[in-house]
Amino acid sequence: MNAGGRWQDNAVVVDNGVITSGNPDDLGTFAVKIIEQVAKSLQALSAA
């Protein structure tokens, strides 16, 4: 049962600000995505 969620077979998924990965092998991709999202947030804050 997935409690109404949608499962994606991706190394990293970003959904409404939540960043998740499937397993420890995805750590590198996960770290890069966190950096990208933080940079994106900082750009949005500086533009405001």
C-alpha positions, 0 to 999 in steps of 0.5 A: 500500500502506498497511502495514496502516494505516487511512486517514481523509479528515479534516483532522486525526486523533488516534490513540493520542497521535499527531496528523497532518494531511493537507496544509499547508492544514490547519495551523490545524485542526492547531494547534488540535488540538495545543492541545486535546490538550496542555490535555487532558494537563495536566488529566489530570496535575493530576487525578492 
